[in-house]
Amino acid sequence: DLLLSNSCIPFLGSTEGLDFRTLLLDEERGRLLIGAKDHIFLLNLVDLNKNVKKIYWPAAKDKVELCKLAGKDAHTECANFIRVLQPYNRTHVYVCGTGAFHPLCGYIELG
């Protein structure tokens, strides 16, 4: 119904298998950050499909191999699922992912 009434703009995503895990709304800059499997998306709130920025952040290959050797599923468990998107200051966001069962964190500059 929303699509038929032109009341929404769907995010078309990308060719990767997206597995959205966490969201952070940045109203001040008019952006939405989405944490997914091996990716972080920065979307424009006015048009979700305009100027989509994407950060590819996979788990290290050796960590993925260790995960598979431990009997975990390569497609649903042995990846870097982004779990934390937290404002750090006016210019940076603190980000953490599972890192194929070896968690890793970092900062994204929002410039």
Secondary structure, 3 states (H helix, E strand, C coil): CCCCCCCCCCCCCCCCCCCCCEEEEECCCCEEEEECECEEEEEECCCCCCCCEEEECCCCHHHHHHHHHCCCCCCCCCCCEEEEEEECCCCEEEEEECCCCCCEEEEEECC
